[in-house]
């Protein structure tokens, strides 16, 4: 526990020192820092927009500008971390942008009540109602994605409980397992073995990665689970992989 606290303290101090150098005029360091925090910016902007945000989206550009603004305005004397301050500022700027773009207060929504009913067209002029509807639809999509993912796991004799019990405890170990899964999906022969025979080609992987067979075997279930996500059209679960890579 003390080791984790010490590591967290070092990271916080290092980031504060970086911001101070940037505020003193280090442009190259500013660009490198903003680039390294793109996943954080995208995740924060996505949480406001309630959809996955790509770097080509206008909302992402707003988030980048806001993060840069946070670097300029940040002061450790206020008692908040840079990331907490930046998250608040990014969300505020994106919300302001979305409001400025929201010219139509009246939105037509097509809602299918059930398989036997005709579609009903409902006009909603209340912004909160629109947000509630969008949140409900996103929750439904997440639920559908989870159910689909569970069915794929079952094909390999796996369950969510298996993932909880067998997920690597340390961030570096998770990153390593994810990279192995990506390598696996990039190799057509190994990919064929995995999905045709429903087993991890451990022996073949051993010759392609810089980790031991024992390590691959230990993380077998987790590697398979990640490979399934990479191979499938799992929008929300892919966000988890990106987050794990950059944690």
N, C-alpha and C positions, 0 to 999 in steps of 0.2 A: 504493500500500500504506500509506504514512504517513497519507494522508487517511482511509483506512478505520479505522486504529488510533485516530486522533484522534477520529473520530466515535463509535467504540465507547466510548472513554474518557469523552467528554462525556455519552453516554447513561447510562453507569454512574453517573457523579458526580451527574447530575441526578436519577436514581432514588433514590440514597442521600440526597440533600438532601430529596427529597419525603418519604421515610420518616421522616426526622428531624422534619420539620414535623408529620407525622401523629402521631408519638409525643409531640409537645409539645401535642397537643390539637386539631389542625385536623380536625374531623369532616367538614366538606364535602370537603376534599381526600382524606380517607380513602375516602369514598363514591365519589368520581370515579375514584380510582386502582383500587379494586376493580372498578368497572364496566368500566374500560378493559382490565383483565386477565382478563375473563371468558373470552375465547377460549383464553388460556393455561391457565386453570383447567379448562375443559372438555376440552382436549387431554390434560392431565395425568391427570385422572380417567378419561378414556376409555382411556388406556394401561394403567391398573390393571384396569378392568372389562372390557377387551378388546371393547368395543362402543361405538358412538357414544352419547355422553351429551347429553341435552337439559337445558335449564335447569329444566324441570319435574321432573326426576328427583331423588330423595332424595340420590343420590350427589353430584350437583352442589352441593346445599346443604351437604353435608359438606365439599366442596372449598372452597366460599366461606368457610365458617367457619374452615377450616384456613389459608387464605390470609390472612385477617384476623389470625389468631393469629401467623402468620409475620411480619407487619408489626410487631406488638407486640414480638415476641421477637428480631427481627433486630438484629444488631450488626456493623458493618463491621470491627470489631477481630478478628473470628473468621476473616477472610480469605476468606470466601465471598460471592458475589453474592447479592442478595436473591432472585433468581429460582431460583438453585440451592438455596438454603435453603428457599424456599417449595415447590419441586417435591418435595423430600424429605419435608417436613412434610405436604403434601397427600396424597401417596401413603401415608404411614403412617396418617393418620387414616381414609382411605378403606378401607384394608386392615383396620383395626380394626373399622370399621363392617360390612364384608362378613362378617368372622368372627362378629360378634355376631348377624348375621342368618342365619347358616348353622346352623340348628338340625338339619337332616336330614343325617346323615352318609352315608345310603344313598340313592343316586340311581339312578332307572331311566332307562336310555338305550336308545333304539331305534336300532339300527345295521343298515343294509342292506348286506350283504356284497357283493352284486353283483345285476345285474338278474335272474338266474335263481334266486337263493337267497331263502328266506323270511327275514323279519325275525327277528333274534335279540334277546332281551331280556337285557341284561347288567346285573347289579347291581354298582355300584362304590362301595366304602366308603373309598377312599383319595383324599384331597383332591388330591394331586399328579396322580393319574390323571385326575381330572375336569378339572383345569386343562390337562393335556396334550391331552385330547380336545377341549376348547373351542378351544385354540390351533390344533389341526389343522383343525377345522371352519372357523375364521376364515380360516386360510391358504387353504383350498380356495375359500372365497367370494371372497377377494381375487383368486385366480388366475382364477376364472370371470369376475369383473368385468373384469379386464385383457383377457382373451381377447375378451369382448364389445366392449370399447372399441376394441381393435385392428381388429375387423371393421368398426366404424363409421368409423374413420379411413381404412381401405382404400376405403370408398365414395367418399371425397374424394381418393383418390390419395395419402394421407398415411401415414406410419409413425412409430414412436417415434423412429427416427433423425432424422427431419425435425424433430421437436419439440425434441430435444436441440440440434440445430444452429441452430434458429430461435427458441428461447425468448429473450425479452428478458433481457439480462444484469443490468440494474439493477432493484431492487425497485419503484421508482416506475413504470418502464416496464411491468413485469408487471401492476401494479395497474391502470394505464391500459388495457391490453389486455383485462384481465378485465372492467372496467367497460363497455368497448365491447361485449364478448360478452354481457353481461347486458342491455344496451340492445337489442342485436340480438334476443335471445330474448323481450324484452318487447313487441316490435313484430311483430304477426302477419304483416304484409306482407313485412317483411324476412326473417322466419323462413321464410316460404313460399319465397322466392327461394333462400335458403341450402340448404334440404333438397330442394327440387324440382329445382333446376338445378345443385346441388352446386358452388356458387361463392359467394364472399363479395360481397355487394352494396356494393362500395366507394363507388360514386358516391352512392348513397342515404345511406350512413353518413356520408359527408363533410359532408352538410348537417345532421347531427344531433349531431355531436361537435365539441369544440373542439381537434381535432388535425388536422394536415395529411393530405392524401391519401397523401403519401409515407410518413408514419408508419403509416397503416392498411395500406398495401401491404407495408411492411417486416415488420409483425407479423401478416400475413394468416393464415399457417398456425397460429400460436399462438391467434389469436382463434377460428378455426374449431374447433380442438381443445378450447378451453374451452367454446365454445357447445355442442358435442356432449355434454360432461359435464353442463352445466346442463340440457340438454333430456332427458337420459336419467336412469334410476334408478341412479345410480352413488354409492353410499353412501361408499365409501372415497375415491374421487377427488374428491368434493365437499369432503371434509376438506382436501384439498390447496388448493382454491380459497380456502376460508375462511382457511387458514393464510397464503396468499400475500397476501390482502387486509390481514391484520393484522401482517405482518412489518415 
